[in-house]
Amino acid sequence: MKAVDTGYAPIRGLKLYYEIHGASVEGKLPLVLLHGGGDTIETSFGKLLPELARTRQVIAFEQRGFGHTADIPDRPFDFEESAQDTIALLDFLKLPQIDLLGFSNGGTIAFHVARNPHRVRKLIAISAIFKRDGSYPWFWNSFSTVKLSDMPQELRDAYQKVAPHPENLQVFFDKCVERMRHFKDIPESAMQEITAPTLVIVGDADVVRPEHGVETLRLLPNSQLAVLPGTDHMQVTARKEWLVTMINYFLSANRDER
């Protein structure tokens, strides 16, 4: 997964790490990827990104405190703050409008970003929730007892491989957990500010309830829903054999091609 360009954007008191993959294609907006909670670009999109970059420019970045991007110690992780970081990065890269794909927590951040309709042409939300009812009670209950040892080894290794301060893994983990413990619903009225055509994707064995995918479909105008069979949360973005075709078709189709 070799990037064409990498850099650190000096925005909002951060040096936000980003990667640009693929070539700019006339008539196609860049596709920006927002990774999941506890993830890096590699762990969220290692299989999917190279395939998408074959036909368009793809930009991915690591949120504050994630991956290569250093944390600001006295600030908690926050979805709306991450949305503002995303918009600031777009301004830094001089991208007035993009297509946007968010996975898991990145999908929740993408909902906040897409409330700015002039910035997002099309939205893809993979395994994303906008309210607590979008997942199961056992999922929320797990945050009261979860420990660092419960974090998937793949994610622990990825953080320690690229983080500026790998010794802060426990602090990073604790801040990720606190963000979920204090998850705030996005009101339906705010969600209805999203006018971009939206592709909603969930796995049938996801931590996101399939019913929540249907609810998102009903709430957002001009949206579509895909439920991937035999797929849990950790497998969703690895299903490149399904996702690449669906995503490319969705991004290239006109609004009336339904």
PyRosetta script that sets phi, psi and omega in degrees:
from pyrosetta import init, pose_from_sequence

init()
pose = pose_from_sequence("MKAVDTGYAPIRGLKLYYEIHGASVEGKLPLVLLHGGGDTIETSFGKLLPELARTRQVIAFEQRGFGHTADIPDRPFDFEESAQDTIALLDFLKLPQIDLLGFSNGGTIAFHVARNPHRVRKLIAISAIFKRDGSYPWFWNSFSTVKLSDMPQELRDAYQKVAPHPENLQVFFDKCVERMRHFKDIPESAMQEITAPTLVIVGDADVVRPEHGVETLRLLPNSQLAVLPGTDHMQVTARKEWLVTMINYFLSANRDER")
pose.set_psi(1, 68.1)
pose.set_omega(1, -175.3)
pose.set_phi(2, -86.5)
pose.set_psi(2, 125.3)
pose.set_omega(2, -179.3)
pose.set_phi(3, -80.4)
pose.set_psi(3, 149.7)
pose.set_omega(3, 173.1)
pose.set_phi(4, -71.6)
pose.set_psi(4, -37.8)
pose.set_omega(4, -178.2)
pose.set_phi(5, -149.8)
pose.set_psi(5, 147.0)
pose.set_omega(5, 174.1)
pose.set_phi(6, -134.7)
pose.set_psi(6, 159.6)
pose.set_omega(6, 178.6)
pose.set_phi(7, -173.7)
pose.set_psi(7, 178.5)
pose.set_omega(7, 177.0)
pose.set_phi(8, -124.3)
pose.set_psi(8, 119.5)
pose.set_omega(8, -178.9)
pose.set_phi(9, -89.8)
pose.set_psi(9, 122.8)
pose.set_omega(9, 179.2)
pose.set_phi(10, -81.5)
pose.set_psi(10, 88.8)
pose.set_omega(10, -175.7)
pose.set_phi(11, -133.3)
pose.set_psi(11, 140.4)
pose.set_omega(11, 170.9)
pose.set_phi(12, 50.1)
pose.set_psi(12, 41.0)
pose.set_omega(12, 179.4)
pose.set_phi(13, 77.7)
pose.set_psi(13, 10.6)
pose.set_omega(13, -177.5)
pose.set_phi(14, -116.0)
pose.set_psi(14, 164.9)
pose.set_omega(14, 160.8)
pose.set_phi(15, -118.3)
pose.set_psi(15, 91.1)
pose.set_omega(15, -169.9)
pose.set_phi(16, -84.1)
pose.set_psi(16, 119.5)
pose.set_omega(16, -177.7)
pose.set_phi(17, -77.2)
pose.set_psi(17, 132.8)
pose.set_omega(17, 177.6)
pose.set_phi(18, -138.7)
pose.set_psi(18, 158.9)
pose.set_omega(18, 176.6)
pose.set_phi(19, -131.6)
pose.set_psi(19, 142.7)
pose.set_omega(19, 175.0)
pose.set_phi(20, -117.5)
pose.set_psi(20, 124.8)
pose.set_omega(20, -178.8)
pose.set_phi(21, -119.4)
pose.set_psi(21, 147.9)
pose.set_omega(21, 176.7)
pose.set_phi(22, 74.3)
pose.set_psi(22, 173.6)
pose.set_omega(22, -177.4)
pose.set_phi(23, -100.7)
pose.set_psi(23, 149.5)
pose.set_omega(23, 173.3)
pose.set_phi(24, -65.4)
pose.set_psi(24, 133.5)
pose.set_omega(24, -177.0)
pose.set_phi(25, -119.4)
pose.set_psi(25, 127.4)
pose.set_omega(25, 179.8)
pose.set_phi(26, -59.3)
pose.set_psi(26, 131.5)
pose.set_omega(26, 179.0)
pose.set_phi(27, 89.0)
pose.set_psi(27, -4.5)
pose.set_omega(27, 178.4)
pose.set_phi(28, -122.2)
pose.set_psi(28, 126.0)
pose.set_omega(28, 175.8)
pose.set_phi(29, -73.1)
pose.set_psi(29, 153.5)
pose.set_omega(29, 172.5)
pose.set_phi(30, -60.9)
pose.set_psi(30, 146.4)
pose.set_omega(30, 174.9)
pose.set_phi(31, -102.7)
pose.set_psi(31, 120.5)
pose.set_omega(31, -179.2)
pose.set_phi(32, -101.4)
pose.set_psi(32, 132.9)
pose.set_omega(32, -177.3)
pose.set_phi(33, -108.5)
pose.set_psi(33, 134.6)
pose.set_omega(33, 175.5)
pose.set_phi(34, -115.5)
pose.set_psi(34, 116.8)
pose.set_omega(34, -174.4)
pose.set_phi(35, -74.4)
pose.set_psi(35, 170.9)
pose.set_omega(35, -177.8)
pose.set_phi(36, -86.0)
pose.set_psi(36, 176.6)
pose.set_omega(36, -179.9)
pose.set_phi(37, -67.2)
pose.set_psi(37, 134.0)
pose.set_omega(37, -179.2)
pose.set_phi(38, 77.7)
pose.set_psi(38, -1.2)
pose.set_omega(38, -171.3)
pose.set_phi(39, -97.1)
pose.set_psi(39, 173.1)
pose.set_omega(39, 164.0)
pose.set_phi(40, -118.7)
pose.set_psi(40, 177.5)
pose.set_omega(40, 173.4)
pose.set_phi(41, -56.3)
pose.set_psi(41, -44.5)
pose.set_omega(41, -175.6)
pose.set_phi(42, -63.8)
pose.set_psi(42, -45.9)
pose.set_omega(42, -175.0)
pose.set_phi(43, -72.3)
pose.set_psi(43, -30.5)
pose.set_omega(43, 176.7)
pose.set_phi(44, -80.5)
pose.set_psi(44, -39.8)
pose.set_omega(44, -166.3)
pose.set_phi(45, -129.5)
pose.set_psi(45, 17.4)
pose.set_omega(45, -176.3)
pose.set_phi(46, -57.5)
pose.set_psi(46, -35.2)
pose.set_omega(46, 179.7)
pose.set_phi(47, -89.6)
pose.set_psi(47, -33.8)
pose.set_omega(47, -172.5)
pose.set_phi(48, -83.3)
pose.set_psi(48, -41.9)
pose.set_omega(48, -172.4)
pose.set_phi(49, -58.1)
pose.set_psi(49, -48.8)
pose.set_omega(49, -178.0)
pose.set_phi(50, -59.6)
pose.set_psi(50, -33.9)
pose.set_omega(50, 179.4)
pose.set_phi(51, -71.1)
pose.set_psi(51, -41.5)
pose.set_omega(51, 178.7)
pose.set_phi(52, -65.9)
pose.set_psi(52, -34.4)
pose.set_omega(52, -177.1)
pose.set_phi(53, -74.1)
pose.set_psi(53, -5.5)
pose.set_omega(53, 176.6)
pose.set_phi(54, -67.9)
pose.set_psi(54, -27.7)
pose.set_omega(54, -172.0)
pose.set_phi(55, -122.3)
pose.set_psi(55, 1.0)
pose.set_omega(55, -179.5)
pose.set_phi(56, -162.5)
pose.set_psi(56, 168.1)
pose.set_omega(56, 174.0)
pose.set_phi(57, -80.5)
pose.set_psi(57, 132.9)
pose.set_omega(57, -179.9)
pose.set_phi(58, -123.9)
pose.set_psi(58, 131.0)
pose.set_omega(58, 179.5)
pose.set_phi(59, -118.6)
pose.set_psi(59, 129.1)
pose.set_omega(59, 177.1)
pose.set_phi(60, -128.5)
pose.set_psi(60, 148.7)
pose.set_omega(60, 176.7)
pose.set_phi(61, -143.5)
pose.set_psi(61, 164.2)
pose.set_omega(61, -179.6)
pose.set_phi(62, -109.3)
pose.set_psi(62, 124.9)
pose.set_omega(62, -173.6)
pose.set_phi(63, -65.0)
pose.set_psi(63, 166.5)
pose.set_omega(63, -177.9)
pose.set_phi(64, -54.8)
pose.set_psi(64, 124.7)
pose.set_omega(64, 179.6)
pose.set_phi(65, 85.6)
pose.set_psi(65, -4.0)
pose.set_omega(65, -178.7)
pose.set_phi(66, -106.7)
pose.set_psi(66, 142.5)
pose.set_omega(66, 173.7)
pose.set_phi(67, 55.9)
pose.set_psi(67, -128.7)
pose.set_omega(67, -177.6)
pose.set_phi(68, -74.1)
pose.set_psi(68, -16.1)
pose.set_omega(68, -173.4)
pose.set_phi(69, -85.6)
pose.set_psi(69, 121.3)
pose.set_omega(69, -179.1)
pose.set_phi(70, -67.6)
pose.set_psi(70, 151.7)
pose.set_omega(70, 179.8)
pose.set_phi(71, -84.1)
pose.set_psi(71, 162.8)
pose.set_omega(71, 166.1)
pose.set_phi(72, -107.2)
pose.set_psi(72, 106.5)
pose.set_omega(72, -165.1)
pose.set_phi(73, -56.1)
pose.set_psi(73, -35.7)
pose.set_omega(73, -173.0)
pose.set_phi(74, -90.9)
pose.set_psi(74, 9.3)
pose.set_omega(74, 179.2)
pose.set_phi(75, -113.3)
pose.set_psi(75, 130.1)
pose.set_omega(75, 174.1)
pose.set_phi(76, -72.5)
pose.set_psi(76, 158.7)
pose.set_omega(76, 171.7)
pose.set_phi(77, -69.4)
pose.set_psi(77, 139.5)
pose.set_omega(77, -174.1)
pose.set_phi(78, -150.1)
pose.set_psi(78, 133.1)
pose.set_omega(78, -175.9)
pose.set_phi(79, -64.9)
pose.set_psi(79, -45.0)
pose.set_omega(79, -178.2)
pose.set_phi(80, -68.5)
pose.set_psi(80, -36.1)
pose.set_omega(80, 175.2)
pose.set_phi(81, -63.1)
pose.set_psi(81, -40.1)
pose.set_omega(81, 178.1)
pose.set_phi(82, -64.7)
pose.set_psi(82, -33.5)
pose.set_omega(82, 175.6)
pose.set_phi(83, -64.6)
pose.set_psi(83, -40.8)
pose.set_omega(83, 177.4)
pose.set_phi(84, -66.1)
pose.set_psi(84, -37.3)
pose.set_omega(84, 175.1)
pose.set_phi(85, -60.8)
pose.set_psi(85, -41.3)
pose.set_omega(85, 179.7)
pose.set_phi(86, -61.0)
pose.set_psi(86, -47.6)
pose.set_omega(86, -179.5)
pose.set_phi(87, -63.4)
pose.set_psi(87, -39.2)
pose.set_omega(87, 177.9)
pose.set_phi(88, -63.5)
pose.set_psi(88, -37.4)
pose.set_omega(88, 176.8)
pose.set_phi(89, -65.0)
pose.set_psi(89, -42.2)
pose.set_omega(89, 178.0)
pose.set_phi(90, -59.4)
pose.set_psi(90, -40.5)
pose.set_omega(90, 177.6)
pose.set_phi(91, -64.5)
pose.set_psi(91, -42.1)
pose.set_omega(91, 179.6)
pose.set_phi(92, -61.2)
pose.set_psi(92, -39.7)
pose.set_omega(92, -179.1)
pose.set_phi(93, -85.4)
pose.set_psi(93, 1.8)
pose.set_omega(93, 179.0)
pose.set_phi(94, 58.0)
pose.set_psi(94, 51.0)
pose.set_omega(94, 178.4)
pose.set_phi(95, -116.1)
pose.set_psi(95, 94.7)
pose.set_omega(95, -177.9)
pose.set_phi(96, -67.9)
pose.set_psi(96, -28.5)
pose.set_omega(96, 179.5)
pose.set_phi(97, -146.4)
pose.set_psi(97, 144.3)
pose.set_omega(97, -177.0)
pose.set_phi(98, -142.2)
pose.set_psi(98, 169.3)
pose.set_omega(98, 158.6)
pose.set_phi(99, -96.4)
pose.set_psi(99, 145.8)
pose.set_omega(99, -170.6)
pose.set_phi(100, -131.3)
pose.set_psi(100, 131.6)
pose.set_omega(100, 176.9)
pose.set_phi(101, -125.8)
pose.set_psi(101, 125.3)
pose.set_omega(101, 176.9)
pose.set_phi(102, -125.0)
pose.set_psi(102, 136.6)
pose.set_omega(102, 178.4)
pose.set_phi(103, -111.4)
pose.set_psi(103, 131.2)
pose.set_omega(103, 174.4)
pose.set_phi(104, 57.8)
pose.set_psi(104, -123.6)
pose.set_omega(104, 176.7)
pose.set_phi(105, -57.3)
pose.set_psi(105, -32.7)
pose.set_omega(105, 175.8)
pose.set_phi(106, -63.4)
pose.set_psi(106, -29.4)
pose.set_omega(106, 175.6)
pose.set_phi(107, -70.3)
pose.set_psi(107, -37.8)
pose.set_omega(107, 175.7)
pose.set_phi(108, -63.8)
pose.set_psi(108, -43.2)
pose.set_omega(108, 175.8)
pose.set_phi(109, -60.5)
pose.set_psi(109, -41.2)
pose.set_omega(109, -179.7)
pose.set_phi(110, -61.4)
pose.set_psi(110, -35.7)
pose.set_omega(110, 176.2)
pose.set_phi(111, -59.7)
pose.set_psi(111, -43.2)
pose.set_omega(111, 179.4)
pose.set_phi(112, -64.4)
pose.set_psi(112, -43.8)
pose.set_omega(112, -179.8)
pose.set_phi(113, -62.1)
pose.set_psi(113, -42.6)
pose.set_omega(113, -174.4)
pose.set_phi(114, -71.5)
pose.set_psi(114, -6.8)
pose.set_omega(114, 173.4)
pose.set_phi(115, -70.7)
pose.set_psi(115, -8.2)
pose.set_omega(115, 171.7)
pose.set_phi(116, -98.4)
pose.set_psi(116, 87.8)
pose.set_omega(116, -167.1)
pose.set_phi(117, -62.0)
pose.set_psi(117, -24.8)
pose.set_omega(117, -179.5)
pose.set_phi(118, -76.1)
pose.set_psi(118, -13.7)
pose.set_omega(118, -176.7)
pose.set_phi(119, -92.5)
pose.set_psi(119, -27.8)
pose.set_omega(119, -172.5)
pose.set_phi(120, -120.1)
pose.set_psi(120, 116.8)
pose.set_omega(120, 177.7)
pose.set_phi(121, -77.0)
pose.set_psi(121, -52.2)
pose.set_omega(121, 176.9)
pose.set_phi(122, -135.2)
pose.set_psi(122, 147.9)
pose.set_omega(122, -174.3)
pose.set_phi(123, -123.4)
pose.set_psi(123, 135.3)
pose.set_omega(123, 173.3)
pose.set_phi(124, -122.5)
pose.set_psi(124, 118.7)
pose.set_omega(124, -178.3)
pose.set_phi(125, -114.6)
pose.set_psi(125, 110.6)
pose.set_omega(125, -177.2)
pose.set_phi(126, -106.8)
pose.set_psi(126, 121.3)
pose.set_omega(126, 178.1)
pose.set_phi(127, 51.8)
pose.set_psi(127, 48.8)
pose.set_omega(127, -174.6)
pose.set_phi(128, -114.8)
pose.set_psi(128, 143.2)
pose.set_omega(128, 176.0)
pose.set_phi(129, -119.0)
pose.set_psi(129, 149.0)
pose.set_omega(129, 173.1)
pose.set_phi(130, -114.5)
pose.set_psi(130, -5.1)
pose.set_omega(130, 174.4)
pose.set_phi(131, -151.4)
pose.set_psi(131, 159.9)
pose.set_omega(131, -173.7)
pose.set_phi(132, -60.7)
pose.set_psi(132, -32.4)
pose.set_omega(132, 179.8)
pose.set_phi(133, -65.8)
pose.set_psi(133, -9.1)
pose.set_omega(133, 178.5)
pose.set_phi(134, -71.7)
pose.set_psi(134, -14.9)
pose.set_omega(134, 176.2)
pose.set_phi(135, -122.4)
pose.set_psi(135, -177.8)
pose.set_omega(135, -172.4)
pose.set_phi(136, -92.1)
pose.set_psi(136, 154.1)
pose.set_omega(136, 178.0)
pose.set_phi(137, -55.1)
pose.set_psi(137, -38.1)
pose.set_omega(137, -179.1)
pose.set_phi(138, -62.9)
pose.set_psi(138, -31.9)
pose.set_omega(138, 179.7)
pose.set_phi(139, -64.7)
pose.set_psi(139, -48.8)
pose.set_omega(139, -179.4)
pose.set_phi(140, -68.7)
pose.set_psi(140, -37.5)
pose.set_omega(140, 179.3)
pose.set_phi(141, -63.4)
pose.set_psi(141, -29.4)
pose.set_omega(141, -176.9)
pose.set_phi(142, -63.9)
pose.set_psi(142, -25.2)
pose.set_omega(142, -177.2)
pose.set_phi(143, -73.1)
pose.set_psi(143, -10.9)
pose.set_omega(143, 176.9)
pose.set_phi(144, -82.7)
pose.set_psi(144, -17.0)
pose.set_omega(144, -176.4)
pose.set_phi(145, -126.8)
pose.set_psi(145, -5.2)
pose.set_omega(145, -172.7)
pose.set_phi(146, -64.8)
pose.set_psi(146, 144.5)
pose.set_omega(146, -179.4)
pose.set_phi(147, -124.9)
pose.set_psi(147, 163.7)
pose.set_omega(147, 179.4)
pose.set_phi(148, -56.1)
pose.set_psi(148, -35.9)
pose.set_omega(148, -179.8)
pose.set_phi(149, -64.8)
pose.set_psi(149, -17.1)
pose.set_omega(149, 177.5)
pose.set_phi(150, -83.2)
pose.set_psi(150, -13.9)
pose.set_omega(150, 178.7)
pose.set_phi(151, -68.8)
pose.set_psi(151, 131.5)
pose.set_omega(151, -179.3)
pose.set_phi(152, -52.6)
pose.set_psi(152, 136.2)
pose.set_omega(152, -177.3)
pose.set_phi(153, -56.5)
pose.set_psi(153, -35.9)
pose.set_omega(153, 179.5)
pose.set_phi(154, -57.4)
pose.set_psi(154, -41.1)
pose.set_omega(154, -178.2)
pose.set_phi(155, -73.7)
pose.set_psi(155, -38.5)
pose.set_omega(155, 177.2)
pose.set_phi(156, -61.9)
pose.set_psi(156, -45.5)
pose.set_omega(156, -178.9)
pose.set_phi(157, -63.8)
pose.set_psi(157, -40.7)
pose.set_omega(157, -178.1)
pose.set_phi(158, -64.8)
pose.set_psi(158, -41.5)
pose.set_omega(158, 178.4)
pose.set_phi(159, -62.2)
pose.set_psi(159, -49.2)
pose.set_omega(159, -175.4)
pose.set_phi(160, -70.0)
pose.set_psi(160, -20.5)
pose.set_omega(160, 178.8)
pose.set_phi(161, -72.9)
pose.set_psi(161, -36.6)
pose.set_omega(161, -170.5)
pose.set_phi(162, -122.4)
pose.set_psi(162, -12.1)
pose.set_omega(162, -176.2)
pose.set_phi(163, -65.4)
pose.set_psi(163, 142.8)
pose.set_omega(163, 176.3)
pose.set_phi(164, -60.8)
pose.set_psi(164, -29.9)
pose.set_omega(164, 179.2)
pose.set_phi(165, -131.6)
pose.set_psi(165, 77.9)
pose.set_omega(165, -176.0)
pose.set_phi(166, -61.1)
pose.set_psi(166, -20.8)
pose.set_omega(166, 179.1)
pose.set_phi(167, -68.9)
pose.set_psi(167, -9.6)
pose.set_omega(167, -179.0)
pose.set_phi(168, -93.1)
pose.set_psi(168, 19.8)
pose.set_omega(168, -177.8)
pose.set_phi(169, -55.2)
pose.set_psi(169, -44.8)
pose.set_omega(169, -178.6)
pose.set_phi(170, -62.9)
pose.set_psi(170, -42.6)
pose.set_omega(170, 178.4)
pose.set_phi(171, -62.8)
pose.set_psi(171, -44.8)
pose.set_omega(171, 177.7)
pose.set_phi(172, -57.6)
pose.set_psi(172, -48.0)
pose.set_omega(172, -179.7)
pose.set_phi(173, -60.1)
pose.set_psi(173, -46.3)
pose.set_omega(173, -178.3)
pose.set_phi(174, -61.1)
pose.set_psi(174, -39.2)
pose.set_omega(174, -179.6)
pose.set_phi(175, -70.8)
pose.set_psi(175, -34.7)
pose.set_omega(175, 174.4)
pose.set_phi(176, -62.8)
pose.set_psi(176, -43.6)
pose.set_omega(176, -179.9)
pose.set_phi(177, -65.2)
pose.set_psi(177, -43.5)
pose.set_omega(177, -179.3)
pose.set_phi(178, -62.3)
pose.set_psi(178, -37.1)
pose.set_omega(178, 178.1)
pose.set_phi(179, -59.8)
pose.set_psi(179, -39.6)
pose.set_omega(179, -179.9)
pose.set_phi(180, -76.4)
pose.set_psi(180, -36.8)
pose.set_omega(180, 177.2)
pose.set_phi(181, -59.0)
pose.set_psi(181, -32.3)
pose.set_omega(181, -176.5)
pose.set_phi(182, -106.8)
pose.set_psi(182, 24.9)
pose.set_omega(182, 180.0)
pose.set_phi(183, -56.6)
pose.set_psi(183, 130.2)
pose.set_omega(183, 178.5)
pose.set_phi(184, -111.7)
pose.set_psi(184, 132.1)
pose.set_omega(184, 177.3)
pose.set_phi(185, -59.5)
pose.set_psi(185, 144.2)
pose.set_omega(185, 167.3)
pose.set_phi(186, -86.4)
pose.set_psi(186, 119.9)
pose.set_omega(186, -178.1)
pose.set_phi(187, -58.2)
pose.set_psi(187, 148.9)
pose.set_omega(187, 178.9)
pose.set_phi(188, -58.6)
pose.set_psi(188, -35.6)
pose.set_omega(188, 178.9)
pose.set_phi(189, -62.6)
pose.set_psi(189, -34.8)
pose.set_omega(189, 177.1)
pose.set_phi(190, -72.6)
pose.set_psi(190, -39.4)
pose.set_omega(190, 177.8)
pose.set_phi(191, -62.0)
pose.set_psi(191, -33.9)
pose.set_omega(191, -178.6)
pose.set_phi(192, -73.3)
pose.set_psi(192, -5.0)
pose.set_omega(192, 171.4)
pose.set_phi(193, -74.7)
pose.set_psi(193, -14.3)
pose.set_omega(193, 178.6)
pose.set_phi(194, -78.8)
pose.set_psi(194, 112.8)
pose.set_omega(194, -179.6)
pose.set_phi(195, -108.0)
pose.set_psi(195, -8.5)
pose.set_omega(195, -180.0)
pose.set_phi(196, -65.6)
pose.set_psi(196, 137.4)
pose.set_omega(196, 170.1)
pose.set_phi(197, -53.1)
pose.set_psi(197, 135.2)
pose.set_omega(197, -170.2)
pose.set_phi(198, -128.9)
pose.set_psi(198, 133.3)
pose.set_omega(198, 171.9)
pose.set_phi(199, -105.4)
pose.set_psi(199, 116.4)
pose.set_omega(199, 180.0)
pose.set_phi(200, -100.5)
pose.set_psi(200, 127.7)
pose.set_omega(200, -178.4)
pose.set_phi(201, -129.0)
pose.set_psi(201, 130.6)
pose.set_omega(201, 173.7)
pose.set_phi(202, -137.4)
pose.set_psi(202, 159.0)
pose.set_omega(202, 170.9)
pose.set_phi(203, -91.4)
pose.set_psi(203, 151.8)
pose.set_omega(203, -179.2)
pose.set_phi(204, -73.1)
pose.set_psi(204, -14.6)
pose.set_omega(204, 176.2)
pose.set_phi(205, -118.1)
pose.set_psi(205, 29.7)
pose.set_omega(205, -175.3)
pose.set_phi(206, -75.9)
pose.set_psi(206, 167.1)
pose.set_omega(206, 167.9)
pose.set_phi(207, -77.1)
pose.set_psi(207, -15.3)
pose.set_omega(207, 171.9)
pose.set_phi(208, -87.9)
pose.set_psi(208, 127.2)
pose.set_omega(208, -179.5)
pose.set_phi(209, -67.2)
pose.set_psi(209, 136.3)
pose.set_omega(209, 175.5)
pose.set_phi(210, -54.1)
pose.set_psi(210, -33.8)
pose.set_omega(210, 179.1)
pose.set_phi(211, -61.5)
pose.set_psi(211, -31.1)
pose.set_omega(211, 179.0)
pose.set_phi(212, -70.2)
pose.set_psi(212, -35.2)
pose.set_omega(212, 173.9)
pose.set_phi(213, -60.4)
pose.set_psi(213, -42.8)
pose.set_omega(213, 178.3)
pose.set_phi(214, -65.0)
pose.set_psi(214, -41.6)
pose.set_omega(214, 179.3)
pose.set_phi(215, -62.0)
pose.set_psi(215, -41.2)
pose.set_omega(215, 177.8)
pose.set_phi(216, -63.5)
pose.set_psi(216, -42.1)
pose.set_omega(216, 177.1)
pose.set_phi(217, -57.2)
pose.set_psi(217, -45.6)
pose.set_omega(217, -177.3)
pose.set_phi(218, -70.4)
pose.set_psi(218, -29.6)
pose.set_omega(218, -174.2)
pose.set_phi(219, -80.1)
pose.set_psi(219, -37.7)
pose.set_omega(219, -175.4)
pose.set_phi(220, -94.6)
pose.set_psi(220, 127.0)
pose.set_omega(220, 177.6)
pose.set_phi(221, -67.7)
pose.set_psi(221, 147.3)
pose.set_omega(221, 175.3)
pose.set_phi(222, 59.1)
pose.set_psi(222, 45.8)
pose.set_omega(222, 179.3)
pose.set_phi(223, -115.9)
pose.set_psi(223, 162.7)
pose.set_omega(223, 179.9)
pose.set_phi(224, -133.6)
pose.set_psi(224, 156.8)
pose.set_omega(224, -176.9)
pose.set_phi(225, -131.5)
pose.set_psi(225, 135.7)
pose.set_omega(225, 171.8)
pose.set_phi(226, -128.1)
pose.set_psi(226, 130.2)
pose.set_omega(226, 175.1)
pose.set_phi(227, -112.8)
pose.set_psi(227, 118.0)
pose.set_omega(227, -176.3)
pose.set_phi(228, -85.8)
pose.set_psi(228, 124.7)
pose.set_omega(228, -177.9)
pose.set_phi(229, -73.3)
pose.set_psi(229, 147.4)
pose.set_omega(229, 175.2)
pose.set_phi(230, 59.2)
pose.set_psi(230, 37.9)
pose.set_omega(230, -171.1)
pose.set_phi(231, -133.6)
pose.set_psi(231, 122.8)
pose.set_omega(231, 175.0)
pose.set_phi(232, -98.0)
pose.set_psi(232, -177.0)
pose.set_omega(232, -171.8)
pose.set_phi(233, -62.3)
pose.set_psi(233, -41.4)
pose.set_omega(233, -177.0)
pose.set_phi(234, -74.2)
pose.set_psi(234, -13.9)
pose.set_omega(234, -177.3)
pose.set_phi(235, -98.1)
pose.set_psi(235, -15.3)
pose.set_omega(235, -167.1)
pose.set_phi(236, -56.1)
pose.set_psi(236, -55.3)
pose.set_omega(236, -174.4)
pose.set_phi(237, -75.8)
pose.set_psi(237, -6.4)
pose.set_omega(237, 174.7)
pose.set_phi(238, -84.8)
pose.set_psi(238, -9.2)
pose.set_omega(238, -178.6)
pose.set_phi(239, -80.0)
pose.set_psi(239, 56.1)
pose.set_omega(239, -172.9)
pose.set_phi(240, -63.9)
pose.set_psi(240, -27.9)
pose.set_omega(240, -177.7)
pose.set_phi(241, -64.8)
pose.set_psi(241, -25.8)
pose.set_omega(241, 174.8)
pose.set_phi(242, -95.5)
pose.set_psi(242, -46.0)
pose.set_omega(242, -169.6)
pose.set_phi(243, -66.4)
pose.set_psi(243, -41.4)
pose.set_omega(243, -175.3)
pose.set_phi(244, -60.1)
pose.set_psi(244, -46.5)
pose.set_omega(244, 179.7)
pose.set_phi(245, -62.8)
pose.set_psi(245, -45.9)
pose.set_omega(245, -178.4)
pose.set_phi(246, -64.0)
pose.set_psi(246, -45.6)
pose.set_omega(246, -176.9)
pose.set_phi(247, -65.8)
pose.set_psi(247, -46.5)
pose.set_omega(247, -179.0)
pose.set_phi(248, -63.1)
pose.set_psi(248, -40.7)
pose.set_omega(248, 177.8)
pose.set_phi(249, -64.4)
pose.set_psi(249, -45.9)
pose.set_omega(249, -179.1)
pose.set_phi(250, -60.1)
pose.set_psi(250, -43.5)
pose.set_omega(250, -176.5)
pose.set_phi(251, -70.2)
pose.set_psi(251, -30.1)
pose.set_omega(251, -176.3)
pose.set_phi(252, -93.1)
pose.set_psi(252, -17.3)
pose.set_omega(252, -176.0)
pose.set_phi(253, -74.3)
pose.set_psi(253, 145.5)
pose.set_omega(253, 172.4)
pose.set_phi(254, -75.3)
pose.set_psi(254, 160.8)
pose.set_omega(254, -176.4)
pose.set_phi(255, -57.9)
pose.set_psi(255, -33.5)
pose.set_omega(255, -175.8)
pose.set_phi(256, -88.5)
pose.set_psi(256, 3.7)
pose.set_omega(256, 179.0)
pose.set_phi(257, -93.2)
pose.set_psi(257, 74.1)
pose.set_omega(257, -175.0)
pose.set_phi(258, -114.2)
pose.dump_pdb("model.pdb")
